[in-house]
Amino acid sequence: MRSLFVFLCLSATCVAGTPASSPEKELAEFKTVKDIVFKTVDGQKLDMLLFLPKERQSQPMPVMLYTHGGGWRGGNKYAVLKSSFVGTLRLLLERGIACATIKYRLSRVGKATAFDSVVDCKDAARFLVKNAELYHFDPERIGVWGGSAGGHLSLMTGLAPGKLFAGDPSLEGFDPTIRCIASYYPATSFIRVDLLKGSAFEDAAKFTPILGGPYEEKQEMAKLLSPVEYLTKSSPPVLILHGDNDTVLPIATSQYMLEVAEKIDANVEMLVVKDGGHSFKGNNLQPTLPEIQQHAAQFIIRHLKPEP
């Protein structure tokens, strides 16, 4: 198993089948293992891209699972290379923490829903546990991060019980104990739609493909897909990062989770980015983007690989 891991590292830039949309220029600075299929569902191969520390780690590595955004209907695994995340990615790799970014099923009317997206994200985490020895990962030190719809999915992956989102039978029994969650400008509740007033998701009709039907008819699914419903005192530590000028997913949705956490003494902290829009767009961000990246990295490192 270990010899295979060494081979994978050495041949990381020689893996065939790179997607046409792969940003090769941006990927060139990283050591990667590409196109690892973690499950096939309805004939669709779902794969992950691994980012590995450049230096061989003597001990099994912690790993962060990245879930991309895109309104549950778009986006791709290369979003981790966007400005909100790539600085943190570099800092994690420097500290010996690997990252896996994944493809998951996107919401389509009559086909997949956000429920399926959650199942796929959980199956990706299960795959990391099942294959930890193969890739030299520590199955006891896995975290999740993501932004926007991916922020929601990171919370669902880390907080919701695995039994509610059973997936590929070959991955059954490999649910991880998530050590931390970094969630950027997420949706935290599909029940409290009042929190989305004045935003891009104010119209409940936009939830139809996400929930698999009209909002009024999918209240049970809305609750099932609301991460705040799973928050408990024993939940893994959560860092929420949100701009106070976000009109896509308003900061109110994150503030609501923080309020719930304070009532039940759950470990949730929040970084408010002043003048920050969605994806931290804005000209006078406080804290600055490098400071945001550093803050997120320090949170993850504290929980996955603290100083001895």
Rosetta blueprint (number, residue, H / E / L):
1 M L
2 R H
3 S H
4 L H
5 F H
6 V H
7 F H
8 L H
9 C H
10 L H
11 S L
12 A H
13 T H
14 C H
15 V L
16 A L
17 G L
18 T L
19 P L
20 A L
21 S L
22 S L
23 P L
24 E H
25 K H
26 E H
27 L H
28 A L
29 E L
30 F L
31 K E
32 T E
33 V E
34 K E
35 D E
36 I E
37 V E
38 F E
39 K E
40 T E
41 V E
42 D L
43 G L
44 Q E
45 K E
46 L E
47 D E
48 M E
49 L E
50 L E
51 F E
52 L E
53 P L
54 K L
55 E L
56 R L
57 Q L
58 S L
59 Q L
60 P L
61 M E
62 P E
63 V E
64 M E
65 L E
66 Y E
67 T E
68 H L
69 G L
70 G L
71 G L
72 W L
73 R L
74 G L
75 G L
76 N L
77 K H
78 Y H
79 A H
80 V H
81 L H
82 K L
83 S H
84 S H
85 F H
86 V H
87 G H
88 T H
89 L H
90 R H
91 L H
92 L H
93 L H
94 E H
95 R L
96 G L
97 I L
98 A E
99 C E
100 A E
101 T E
102 I E
103 K L
104 Y L
105 R L
106 L L
107 S L
108 R L
109 V L
110 G L
111 K L
112 A L
113 T L
114 A H
115 F H
116 D H
117 S H
118 V H
119 V H
120 D H
121 C H
122 K H
123 D H
124 A H
125 A H
126 R H
127 F H
128 L H
129 V H
130 K H
131 N L
132 A H
133 E H
134 L H
135 Y H
136 H L
137 F E
138 D E
139 P E
140 E E
141 R E
142 I E
143 G E
144 V E
145 W E
146 G E
147 G E
148 S L
149 A H
150 G H
151 G H
152 H H
153 L H
154 S H
155 L H
156 M H
157 T H
158 G H
159 L H
160 A L
161 P L
162 G H
163 K H
164 L H
165 F H
166 A L
167 G L
168 D L
169 P H
170 S H
171 L H
172 E L
173 G L
174 F L
175 D L
176 P L
177 T L
178 I E
179 R E
180 C E
181 I E
182 A E
183 S E
184 Y E
185 Y L
186 P L
187 A L
188 T L
189 S L
190 F L
191 I L
192 R L
193 V H
194 D H
195 L H
196 L H
197 K L
198 G L
199 S L
200 A L
201 F L
202 E L
203 D L
204 A H
205 A H
206 K H
207 F H
208 T H
209 P H
210 I H
211 L H
212 G L
213 G L
214 P L
215 Y H
216 E H
217 E H
218 K L
219 Q H
220 E H
221 M H
222 A H
223 K H
224 L H
225 L L
226 S L
227 P H
228 V H
229 E H
230 Y H
231 L L
232 T L
233 K L
234 S L
235 S L
236 P L
237 P L
238 V E
239 L E
240 I E
241 L E
242 H E
243 G E
244 D L
245 N L
246 D L
247 T L
248 V L
249 L L
250 P L
251 I H
252 A H
253 T H
254 S H
255 Q H
256 Y H
257 M H
258 L H
259 E H
260 V H
261 A H
262 E H
263 K H
264 I H
265 D L
266 A L
267 N L
268 V E
269 E E
270 M E
271 L E
272 V E
273 V E
274 K E
275 D L
276 G L
277 G L
278 H H
279 S H
280 F H
281 K L
282 G L
283 N L
284 N L
285 L L
286 Q E
287 P L
288 T L
289 L H
290 P H
291 E H
292 I H
293 Q H
294 Q H
295 H H
296 A H
297 A H
298 Q H
299 F H
300 I H
301 I H
302 R H
303 H H
304 L H
305 K L
306 P L
307 E L
308 P L
